[in-house]
């Protein structure tokens, strides 16, 4: 019977390269970013409820006035709103639906993309939704919610399935149903949803179709260029 010391086996295993996903992430990683985002969004919602003294009327909270996306106020110099608005929610139902979607979609996306790449896609999609709102909404309209980023994950998951040659019919159906809901139910930002959807899909495509050689550099450059493009769109909307 042969024998190997524990240190020798550990050293040998350390030299073995682990498998990676289509985006270059190591296999077997557990989602951490998704739970963190859910906790953060929920904590901010609780904060607005405490400020407003109302569960359903949390939009009256001072934090809403300071963080919500209002194109006219962004044009006046309050640039942080294009990001902070993505962490606000109007009432518990709005929060519940977005966090459920984030949990269902986000876990698979984070596993495939890896934590850093997943967070980058989430934030770029959020910017995409904000850019669309800045382009097409009136200066005094207020928009809030993580829906743009969540729609970005829907588009991204469809791209991932396409890249892996897995049928994406269910995800596409989910996207269609949510777009219809955005049209039928008043008060939902269809424009923001579509902006997040398109940009999230584009960001994910840049990750999963990047060539293996210099993949990380290519991915970082593509995501950086996409984020810069969204910022330029926002600046252009301000100057119009």
N, C-alpha and C positions, 0 to 999 in steps of 0.2 A: 504494500500500500504506500503510495507516495504521500509526501507531506510538504505543504508550503506554509511559510510563516504568514501571519495576518498582514504585516507591513509589506511583504513582497507582493501579495495579491492586490492590496490596495494601490501600490505603486504601479502595478501592471494595468489595473483598470483605469487609472488616471490618464494613461496614454491612449486609451481607446476613444475614438471620436464618437460622440453620441449622434443619433439620427436627428434630422431637422425637418421642419415643415416646408411647404412650398414658399413660405415667406422668409425662411432662414432661421426661424425660432427653434430652440431645442425642444424635443418631444418630452411630454410628461410634466410640463410646467402647470402649476395650479393657478387659477385666476385669483389675482389680488387686486388689480386695478378696478374691476367691476364692483366688488363689494365696497371698496373704498369710495367710489363715486356714488354708490347708493347711500352710504352713510353720510357723505358730505351733502348730497341733495336733501336728504331727510332732515339733517341737522339745520340746514338753512331754512327749510320750510317751517320747522318747529320754532325757529327764531322769529320768523315773520308772524306766525300765529301768536306768539307771546307779545310781540310789539303791538299787533293790531287788537289783541284781546278777543279774537274771533277765529274759529277754525275755517269757516267758509269765506270770511271776509278778510283774509290775510293780505289781500291786495292793498289794504289801507295802511299797511306797515310802512314806516319811514324807509326801511331797507328797499322796499319795492320802488319807491320814488327815486332812490339813489342808484339802483342797479338795473332796472328794466330797460329794455331796448326801445328808445324813442328816437327816431331818425333826426328830428330837429335838435335834440339835446346832444346827440353825437356830433352833429355838425357844429354845435356851439363849443365843442372841445372836450366833451365827456366821453372819451374814447373807450374807457373801460367797459361801458355798457354792452359792447358787442360780444364780450365774453361773459360778464357777470349775469347777464339776462338768461343765459343757458343753465343757470343753477337756481332759478326761481320757478315756483309753480303756483298756479292760481287754484287754490282749493285742494282738498285731499284726493279727489277723483283724478284730477290732472296728474298729481304726484304718483298715485298708485299705478295708473296705466303706463306712465313713462318708466317707472322703476321696474315694473314687471317685464316690460319689453327689453329694458337694459339687461336684466338678469337672464332672460331667455336667450337673447341674441348675443349679448356681450361675452358670455362664458366661452362659447365656441369660437368667437372671433379672437378673444384674447389668447386662447390656446393655440390657434393657428398662427396669429401674427406675432405673439410675444408681447410682454407687458409694455415696453417702450413704444413699439410700433402701434399697438392697439390704442394707447393713450394719444399718440400723434394723430391717428385717423379720427378718433373721437373729437379732438379739439379742432382739427381742420374742417371736419363736417359741421361742427358748431359754427365756425367762422363762415362756412358756405351758406348756412341758413341765415345768418346775420347779414351777409352781403346781399342776398336776395331781398331781404326786408328793406335794407337801405335803398336799394334800387327802385323798388316798386310800391313802397308804402308811403302814406302821407306823413309829413313831418311831425304831426302830433299823435300818431297812432302808437300805442304801447304794445309790445310783444314780449313774452317771457316763456320759458320752458326749455327742457332738454330735448324736445321733439326733433329739432333739426339734426342733432347729433344721433339720436336714435334712428331716424330715417337714414342717416348716413351708414349706420351699422347694417340696416336692411339691404341697402344697395351693395355694401361691401360683402355681405354674406353671399349674395347672389353671384358676385364676381368670384369669390373663393370657390364656390361650388362649380362654377363654370371652368375655372382653372383646374380643378381636381376631376373634371369630367363626371360630376355627380349631378343627377337631375335636380334642377333648381325650381321646378314648377310650384312647389309649396311656398317657397320664399317669394317668388314673383306674384303668386296669388295673394299672399299677405300684403305685399306692397300695393297691389291694385285695390284691395279692400280698404286699406288705410288711406289711400289717396281719395277714394270715393267718400269715405267718412269725412275727410277734410273738406270736401266740396259740399256735402249735404248738411253737416252740422255747422251752424253759424258760430262765429267767434274763434274758429280754428285757423291758424296761419298756414294756408295751403302753400303760399309762396315760400315761406321759411322751410316747410317740409321738403318741397321739391329742391330747393337749394342745397339742403343738407344731403338729400338722397343722391344727387348728381355728384357732388364733391366727395362724399364718402365713398362712392363707387370708384371714382377716379383715383382717389388716394389709395384705396385697397389694390386697384389694378397696378399702380406703380410699385407696390410692394411684392405682389405675388407673381408678376411677370418680369421682374428685374432679372437680368442675367446673373448666373451664379458667380461669375468673375467680378470682383469688386462690388458685390451685391449691396453691402451695407452703405457704401459711399453713394452708389446710384440711388438707393432708396432714400437716403437722407437728402440728397440733392433734389429729387423729385418732390418729396414732401415739403421741403423748404420753398421750392419754386411755386408749388400750389398754394401754400400759406401766403406767400408774398403776393401772388395774383389776387387772392381774396382781399388782402389789405388794400391793394391798388384799386380794386372794384369799390371798396368802401370809401376810399378817398375820392374816387371819381364821382360816386353818388353824392358825397358832401359838396363837391365843387359844381355839380350840375345846377 
